[in-house]
Amino acid sequence: MQRRAVLELSRRHGVDWSCATRRRETAFAPALTYVPRRGFRSSLVALDSSDSSSSAGTGGNGTGFGSTPKFASRWGSKSQRPAGLSPAEQAMRDALVEKGKIESQQRDLVLQRKEQEKQQQQQQQQQRFQQLQRGLAHRPNSSHHQHHQRHPEGHHRHRSGSPADGTRVSRWQNDRRSSPNQHRTEGLEPDRSLEINAGSPPEHLRTVDWRCPDCQFFCYGRHLLCPRCRFIRPDLNTPPPRQEPQLNSKIRKIESEETYGSEESRFGLSERNNAFRKATANRGQFTGPRFVYDYNIEAAEQESQRASEMNEKPRRQKHQPKPESQIGEKEDPWSWSFSSRSFDTSADNAEQGKTSRIRDGRRQRQSYAEEEEYDEDEQTRRREERKQKKRQKAKHKEVETAPVPLYLPEFISVSNLADVIGVRPTQFVQRMEEMGFEDVSYSHVLDAETAGLVATEFNFEPVFDTGAEDDLTSAPEPEDKTLLPPRPPVVTIMGHVDHGKTTILDWLRKSSVAASEHGGITQHIGAFSVAMPSGKAITFLDTPGHAAFLEMRRRGADVTDIVVLVVAADDSVKPQTIEAIKHATGSNVPVIVAISKIDKPNLDLEKVKQDLSNHGIYVEDYGGDVQAIGVSGKTGQGMLELEEAIVTLSEVLDHRADVQGNAEGWVIEATTKSYGRVATALIRRGTLRTGDIIVAGDTWARVRTLRNEAGVTIPEATPGMPVEIDGWREQPSAGSEILQASDEQHAKDVVEYRLERAETAKLGEDTAAINEARRETMQKRRWEASQDGPTGADQDKSGPQAVNFIIKADVGGSAEAVMNSVTAIGNNEVYANVLRSGVGPVGEFDIEHAAAANGHLISFNMPIDPAMIRMAEMRGLRIMDSNIIYKLIDDVKAILSEKLPPSVTTRVTGEAEIGQIFEITVKSKVKMSIAGCKVRNGVINRARKVRVMRGQEVIYDGMINSLKNVKKDVTEMRKDTECGIGFENWTDFAVGDHIQCYEEIFEKRYL
């Protein structure tokens, strides 16, 4: 049985013993249409006698390779049926053999069907190519003759064989038509025409590795062809960097015989085919056969084409179209690639000297046949692909140019910000000036917001370290408050002074104390609760104009639920009443009007209501929704009605608050008492208990005790309840928001953050002031620079004035002491400047130096030569000689005092008012405006200065040009007289302006 199985294996597989010797050729031979099945089969099928005839030779579908070799006679003959099988085993064997035959037939049918489909596809491609060729103009069949001249042996130059007519046949088609027996009949000598990289590349390409554009295989520089797909090296015809000028690249348009592009397109490898083959190979599919050309033939054609292009005719010659009879002669029926036609026509066109169809840089119009083959869908698809690539490129560019995050501090100087961004300070300042910033210097300090605005101009995304997560904020208001428990309403009583506000509060306090067990209120804490007969409590704030309320209103907090506006019946609306109305309406709080002092006789309540309506408070009697109740704090008249109105309005508003969670509230007022710092607070939400940690502004507290308005200690405070809190580390400010912290460390962190934020805000204000001062200094310097020209050379320089001194003393110590004493004299207007100091008597050089500097000489404890004294007098210098330093200092002070400007004081001597303006004619018929005035007080003197004032503004300050009484010139005018005044070079006065005549009193100043 073993021998039979081995014999059957050798017969079944049909080993081709020449394969080993023909490996060089078969390695690059095209793939066969059907590869024989080489898998092992069942021993039962192998031992079937029915396939013995087909296993020897080429039976079946021609998948065998002839008869198997004869090993020896000892293998014996094949048995028709195995011996020793029972009938059941024999029946099973027959069934398996029959099943194997059926499966084999089905596989053969599937393979035949695939082969037929493939042949049909090839025929359709060939027909389509022939139809496209009919619409193209071809040259006369002169290339056939030239082809045979280059290759006299004709079709015998291909070992595999080619047609006798000289048309080119690719090796893959020839190998495909050959039968397997041809491989066996050929000798064992390898085919040198199929040798890979038989030649050698040019010297300048041997060291340049390259990648196959077809299969993306990496090839060494010594390879002429790709070892994997036999693709010709695309840069073989690239000239070395040398003598010959580079040839113009050629571009080939689809469905046209003209060639524009790389060498791949000339070999039938257009960009479209290459992309298709590459995508197919990446998916693991067979990319189909491709052409293989001889490099030596192509090199010869390139040389001939290059020589013909040198002798090419002018491009402007007229092209003669070919007759239709010659079109079919150039058709290549064996080629199915649109780009393969360029291989036949490119070199021939060059040899015949035909000019290109590109004229004046533009292509001629396509023929009518080309227009018929125009594929609009294909053009649309390509256009969409180009647009998609552009969008992807733009998106990629946006990703690359995304803003870079830049973390900025609260304040940063211009020079430091320029260093962080990476720009030169000069360019950075120039960019800021282009953005609109004025007077920017390197030391200019920017806040975080301004620095972020500038950073965005340099493609940076500013990130501010605000530290908001370190702060403590209140919880958001719940959307649905219907499920929360009710709380007492907070009522603020507002009104003008002496309108009975305090009396109403006292009456409410008495009612509250009467309902309590305590004998009286021991302390006033700024807020108190009143229990109504119905059992409902109301919280009153006693100071409606309190600063805490204004601060809370400024922050937008609705601490007060209801405002009771107190208006006296005898005084009606007053200025503070109007202010209270603005506060209430600005806080969007409902108002109840309490008209007080109704116990007085002869009252006009309608006038009060009318005045209220004039300021936006419309009572119910005037069609509004504001309740107006007459009350009296002395007799108690209307007080119950006022309480009922407050309760009714609070029930309508339905005030509710959450008693769970952290406590929140506001500081009403803060004081210091015997037991420590105390703050009166109003709880807004949550429950505050003893021992809780709370934060208010820039301080915090651990609640030590809680007291109500009666001074009684309570364990907790609920929403709407006024309470007194002690245990504060620092005194809180009125109007601060109270928030509960989780622990003591959290409270300390919050306070520290708020202190830093306040310091930063103060630093911002200081920075703005510093920048303003620097801006003024720069403007002043620019003005000084502009005044240094010819027009301002005679003007005094701003700043302190220097007085120069030269010191001479007997010893070095005395010179140093005098110099220190002299330099210490002066102020912001004048100072002493020591040019130099030395030891010895005054010399000629000292006098010359002091005269040149317009200075003074000091000689301390040294004799002076009379000749030097005469020389100094001739130069106009004064030599201060002294042996006592105190006297010397007094002399220096006297000299410096002479440089001080005198103090000027003014004294008004007369006042007048302009009542009329008229014109008079002066010399040369020139009209002049005169102010007709009446002297109201004092004397108007023509020799003194006057100033004209319009309101509080001085619009003129100068001298009087003319002063006349009627037509007579006068020197002065006294009180209650009328005169005409003409001002020096100024006529912009108006009726009603005031004129003040004043005298200047100059007083000498001393240091």
Long-range contacts (C-beta under 8 A, 24 or more apart in sequence): 1-82, 3-75, 3-76, 4-47, 4-78, 4-79, 5-43, 5-46, 5-47, 7-75, 7-78, 8-43, 8-46, 8-47, 8-55, 8-78, 9-40, 9-46, 10-68, 10-71, 11-52, 11-55, 11-56, 11-68, 12-41, 12-46, 12-55, 13-38, 14-55, 14-63, 14-64, 14-65, 14-66, 14-68, 15-65, 15-68, 15-69, 16-65, 16-180, 16-183, 16-184, 17-69, 18-183, 18-184, 18-186, 18-188, 21-188, 21-190, 22-183, 22-186, 22-188, 22-190, 24-190, 24-191, 24-194, 24-195, 25-183, 25-190, 25-191, 25-194, 26-183, 28-194, 28-196, 28-230, 29-175, 30-171, 30-172, 30-175, 30-176, 30-289, 31-286, 31-289, 32-180, 33-115, 33-118, 33-176, 34-61, 34-63, 34-111, 34-115, 36-63, 36-64, 37-63, 37-107, 41-100, 42-96, 42-100, 44-93, 44-96, 44-97, 44-100, 45-96, 45-97, 45-100, 47-79, 47-82, 48-97, 48-100, 49-78, 49-80, 49-81, 50-97, 50-101, 52-78, 58-181, 61-108, 61-111, 62-179, 62-180, 65-180, 65-181, 65-184, 66-181, 66-184, 122-336, 125-336, 126-333, 126-334, 126-336, 129-335, 129-336, 129-338, 130-331, 130-333, 132-255, 132-338, 132-373, 133-327, 133-330, 133-331, 133-332, 133-341, 134-327, 134-328, 134-331, 134-369, 135-255, 135-367, 135-369, 135-370, 135-372, 135-373, 136-255, 136-256, 136-257, 136-327, 136-341, 136-369, 137-257, 137-321, 137-322, 137-327, 137-367, 138-257, 138-322, 138-326, 138-327, 138-329, 138-330, 138-331, 138-345, 139-322, 139-326, 139-330, 139-345, 139-348, 139-349, 139-352, 139-354, 140-322, 140-326, 140-329, 141-326, 141-329, 141-330, 142-348, 142-352, 143-330, 143-344, 143-345, 143-347, 143-348, 146-348, 146-351, 150-297, 150-300, 151-297, 158-193, 159-191, 159-193, 167-332, 167-334, 168-332, 168-334, 168-343, 168-344, 169-334, 170-289, 170-291, 170-292, 170-334, 171-292, 172-289, 172-290, 172-291, 172-292, 173-289, 173-334, 176-289, 193-294, 196-223, 196-225, 196-227, 196-230, 197-222, 197-223, 197-224, 197-225, 197-227, 198-224, 199-224, 199-295, 199-296, 200-224, 201-233, 201-236, 202-236, 202-240, 203-240, 204-240, 204-241, 205-233, 205-235, 205-236, 205-238, 208-235, 210-234, 210-235, 213-264, 213-269, 213-274, 214-269, 214-274, 214-277, 214-278, 214-290, 215-277, 215-278, 215-281, 216-278, 224-295, 225-295, 229-290, 230-292, 231-269, 231-290, 232-263, 232-267, 232-293, 232-295, 232-298, 234-262, 234-263, 234-264, 236-263, 236-295, 236-299, 237-263, 237-299, 237-302, 247-306, 247-309, 250-346, 252-339, 252-342, 253-363, 254-338, 254-339, 255-338, 255-370, 255-373, 256-366, 256-370, 257-341, 257-342, 257-345, 258-356, 258-357, 258-358, 259-342, 259-345, 259-346, 265-339, 265-342, 266-342, 266-343, 266-346, 267-291, 267-293, 267-298, 267-340, 267-343, 268-335, 268-337, 268-339, 268-340, 268-342, 268-343, 269-339, 270-337, 270-338, 270-339, 273-337, 273-339, 291-337, 291-340, 293-343, 301-346, 301-347, 302-347, 304-347, 304-350, 304-351, 305-346, 305-347, 305-350, 305-351, 306-350, 308-350, 308-351, 308-352, 308-353, 309-350, 311-353, 312-350, 312-353, 312-355, 313-353, 313-355, 314-355, 315-355, 315-356, 315-358, 315-359, 316-359, 317-355, 319-354, 319-355, 319-357, 401-459, 403-456, 403-459, 403-460, 403-461, 404-459, 404-460, 404-461, 405-460, 405-461, 405-463, 406-452, 406-455, 406-460, 406-461, 406-462, 406-463, 407-463, 407-465, 408-448, 408-451, 408-452, 408-455, 408-462, 408-463, 408-464, 408-465, 409-448, 409-465, 410-447, 410-448, 410-760, 410-763, 410-764, 411-445, 411-446, 411-447, 411-448, 411-760, 411-763, 411-764, 411-767, 412-445, 412-446, 412-448, 412-451, 413-442, 413-443, 413-444, 413-445, 413-446, 414-440, 414-441, 414-442, 414-443, 414-444, 414-445, 414-446, 415-442, 415-443, 417-446, 417-451, 417-454, 417-455, 421-455, 421-458, 421-460, 423-458, 431-457, 431-458, 438-775, 439-774, 439-775, 439-778, 439-779, 441-774, 441-778, 443-774, 444-771, 444-774, 445-767, 445-770, 445-771, 447-764, 447-767, 467-753, 467-756, 467-757, 470-749, 470-750, 470-753, 471-750, 471-753, 471-754, 471-757, 472-695, 472-739, 472-741, 472-746, 472-750, 473-739, 474-664, 474-685, 474-737, 474-739, 475-661, 475-662, 475-664, 475-685, 478-658, 481-654, 481-656, 482-656, 484-656, 484-657, 484-658, 485-656, 485-657, 485-658, 485-659, 486-654, 486-655, 486-656, 487-655, 487-656, 487-657, 487-718, 487-719, 487-720, 488-529, 488-536, 488-537, 488-538, 488-539, 488-655, 488-720, 488-721, 489-538, 489-539, 489-561, 489-562, 489-646, 489-649, 489-650, 489-653, 489-655, 489-720, 490-539, 490-541, 490-559, 490-560, 490-561, 490-562, 490-682, 490-720, 491-538, 491-539, 491-540, 491-541, 491-560, 491-561, 491-562, 491-563, 491-564, 491-646, 492-540, 492-541, 492-544, 492-549, 492-560, 492-562, 492-563, 492-564, 493-540, 493-541, 493-542, 493-544, 493-563, 493-564, 493-566, 493-594, 494-544, 494-545, 494-563, 494-564, 494-565, 494-566, 494-580, 494-583, 494-584, 495-544, 495-565, 495-566, 495-567, 495-576, 495-577, 495-580, 495-596, 496-566, 496-567, 496-568, 496-571, 496-574, 496-575, 496-576, 496-577, 496-580, 497-576, 498-568, 498-571, 499-566, 499-567, 499-568, 499-571, 499-574, 499-577, 499-596, 499-597, 500-566, 500-568, 500-596, 500-597, 500-631, 500-632, 500-633, 501-544, 501-566, 501-596, 502-633, 503-596, 503-633, 503-634, 504-564, 504-566, 504-594, 504-596, 504-631, 504-633, 504-639, 504-642, 505-540, 505-542, 506-633, 507-633, 507-636, 507-639, 508-540, 508-639, 511-639, 512-709, 513-710, 516-710, 518-710, 518-712, 521-709, 521-710, 521-711, 522-710, 522-711, 523-711, 525-680, 525-707, 525-709, 525-722, 525-724, 526-668, 526-669, 526-680, 526-722, 527-668, 527-680, 527-682, 527-709, 527-722, 528-709, 528-722, 529-708, 529-709, 529-721, 529-722, 530-643, 532-643, 532-647, 534-647, 536-647, 536-650, 537-720, 538-643, 538-646, 538-647, 538-650, 539-682, 539-720, 539-721, 539-722, 541-668, 541-682, 544-580, 545-576, 545-580, 546-668, 546-669, 546-734, 547-734, 547-735, 548-666, 548-667, 548-668, 548-669, 548-734, 548-735, 549-583, 549-735, 550-583, 550-735, 551-734, 551-735, 552-666, 552-735, 553-583, 553-586, 553-587, 555-735, 555-737, 557-666, 557-737, 558-587, 558-588, 558-589, 559-666, 559-682, 559-684, 560-587, 560-589, 561-589, 561-590, 561-650, 561-653, 561-655, 562-589, 562-590, 562-591, 562-592, 562-646, 562-649, 562-650, 562-653, 563-587, 563-589, 563-590, 563-591, 563-592, 564-591, 564-592, 564-593, 564-594, 564-642, 564-646, 565-591, 565-592, 565-593, 565-594, 565-617, 566-594, 566-596, 567-593, 567-594, 567-595, 567-596, 567-608, 567-612, 568-595, 568-596, 568-597, 569-595, 569-596, 569-597, 569-598, 569-600, 569-603, 569-604, 569-605, 569-608, 569-630, 570-597, 570-600, 570-603, 572-607, 572-608, 572-611, 573-608, 573-611, 573-612, 573-614, 573-615, 578-615, 581-615, 581-616, 581-617, 585-616, 590-649, 590-653, 591-617, 591-626, 592-626, 592-627, 592-629, 592-642, 592-645, 592-646, 592-649, 593-617, 593-619, 593-626, 593-627, 593-628, 593-629, 594-629, 594-630, 594-631, 594-638, 594-642, 595-628, 595-629, 595-630, 595-631, 596-631, 596-632, 596-633, 597-632, 598-630, 598-631, 598-632, 598-637, 598-638, 599-632, 599-634, 599-635, 599-637, 605-630, 655-720, 657-684, 657-685, 657-719, 657-720, 658-685, 658-686, 658-719, 659-686, 659-687, 659-718, 659-719, 660-686, 660-687, 661-685, 661-686, 662-686, 662-739, 662-740, 663-687, 663-688, 663-692, 663-694, 663-717, 663-738, 663-740, 664-737, 664-738, 664-739, 664-740, 665-737, 665-738, 666-735, 666-736, 666-737, 666-738, 667-696, 667-697, 667-732, 667-733, 667-734, 667-735, 667-736, 667-737, 667-738, 668-722, 668-734, 669-734, 670-728, 670-731, 670-732, 670-733, 670-734, 672-731, 673-726, 675-726, 676-704, 676-726, 676-727, 676-728, 677-726, 677-728, 677-730, 677-731, 677-732, 678-724, 678-725, 678-726, 678-728, 679-724, 679-725, 679-726, 679-728, 679-732, 680-722, 680-723, 680-724, 680-725, 681-717, 681-722, 681-723, 681-724, 681-725, 681-738, 682-720, 682-721, 682-722, 682-723, 683-717, 683-718, 683-719, 683-720, 683-721, 683-723, 684-719, 685-719, 686-719, 686-740, 687-716, 687-717, 687-718, 687-719, 688-716, 688-717, 688-723, 688-725, 688-740, 689-715, 689-716, 689-717, 690-715, 690-716, 692-740, 693-740, 693-741, 693-742, 693-743, 693-744, 693-746, 693-747, 694-725, 694-738, 694-739, 694-740, 694-741, 694-747, 695-738, 695-739, 695-740, 695-741, 695-747, 695-750, 695-751, 696-728, 696-732, 696-733, 696-736, 696-737, 696-738, 696-739, 697-732, 697-733, 697-736, 697-737, 697-754, 698-730, 698-751, 698-754, 698-755, 698-758, 699-728, 699-729, 699-730, 699-731, 699-732, 699-751, 700-728, 700-729, 700-741, 700-744, 700-747, 700-748, 700-750, 700-751, 701-725, 701-726, 701-727, 701-728, 701-729, 701-732, 702-727, 702-744, 703-727, 800-826, 800-827, 800-828, 800-829, 800-830, 800-831, 801-829, 801-830, 801-831, 801-899, 802-830, 802-831, 802-832, 802-833, 803-830, 803-831, 803-832, 803-833, 803-855, 803-856, 803-895, 803-896, 803-899, 804-833, 804-834, 804-835, 804-850, 804-853, 804-854, 804-855, 804-856, 805-832, 805-833, 805-834, 805-835, 805-855, 805-856, 805-857, 805-858, 805-892, 806-834, 806-835, 806-836, 806-837, 806-846, 806-849, 806-850, 806-855, 806-856, 806-857, 806-858, 807-834, 807-836, 807-837, 807-838, 807-858, 807-860, 808-837, 808-838, 808-839, 808-840, 808-841, 808-842, 808-846, 808-857, 808-858, 808-859, 808-860, 808-862, 809-837, 809-838, 809-839, 809-859, 809-860, 809-861, 809-862, 810-839, 810-860, 810-861, 810-862, 811-839, 812-839, 814-860, 814-861, 815-839, 815-860, 817-885, 818-858, 818-860, 818-885, 818-888, 821-885, 821-888, 821-889, 822-858, 822-889, 822-892, 825-889, 825-892, 825-893, 825-896, 825-1007, 826-896, 826-1007, 827-1007, 829-899, 829-900, 829-901, 830-896, 830-899, 830-900, 830-1007, 831-896, 832-892, 832-896, 841-865, 841-868, 842-868, 842-872, 842-879, 843-868, 844-868, 844-871, 847-871, 847-872, 847-875, 847-877, 848-875, 850-875, 850-877, 851-875, 851-876, 851-877, 856-880, 856-895, 858-888, 858-892, 860-885, 860-888, 893-1006, 893-1007, 896-1007, 897-1004, 897-1005, 897-1006, 897-1007, 900-1005, 900-1006, 900-1007, 901-1005, 902-1002, 902-1003, 902-1004, 902-1005, 903-1002, 903-1003, 903-1005, 904-1000, 904-1001, 904-1002, 904-1003, 905-1000, 905-1001, 905-1003, 906-998, 906-999, 906-1000, 906-1001, 907-998, 907-999, 907-1001, 908-938, 908-996, 908-997, 908-998, 909-938, 909-939, 909-940, 909-941, 909-944, 909-997, 909-998, 909-999, 910-935, 910-937, 910-938, 910-939, 910-940, 910-941, 910-973, 910-974, 910-975, 910-996, 910-997, 911-935, 911-936, 911-937, 911-938, 911-994, 911-995, 911-996, 911-997, 912-936, 912-940, 912-973, 912-979, 912-981, 912-994, 912-995, 912-997, 913-992, 913-993, 913-994, 913-995, 914-989, 914-990, 914-991, 914-992, 914-993, 914-994, 914-995, 915-991, 916-991, 917-989, 917-990, 917-991, 918-980, 920-980, 928-982, 928-987, 929-982, 929-987, 929-989, 930-962, 930-964, 930-980, 930-981, 930-982, 931-980, 931-981, 931-982, 931-983, 931-989, 931-993, 931-995, 932-978, 932-979, 932-980, 933-978, 933-979, 933-980, 933-981, 933-995, 934-976, 934-977, 934-978, 935-973, 935-974, 935-975, 935-976, 935-977, 935-978, 935-979, 936-975, 937-975, 938-974, 938-975, 938-997, 939-972, 939-973, 939-974, 939-975, 939-997, 940-972, 940-973, 940-974, 940-979, 940-981, 940-995, 940-997, 941-971, 941-972, 941-997, 942-970, 942-971, 942-972, 943-971, 944-997, 944-998, 944-999, 945-997, 945-998, 945-999, 945-1000, 946-981, 946-983, 946-995, 946-996, 946-997, 946-998, 947-995, 947-996, 947-998, 948-983, 948-989, 948-993, 948-994, 948-995, 949-993, 949-994, 949-995, 949-996, 950-990, 950-992, 950-993, 950-994, 955-988, 955-989, 955-993, 956-983, 956-986, 956-988, 956-989, 958-983, 958-984, 958-985, 958-986, 959-983, 959-984, 960-984, 961-985
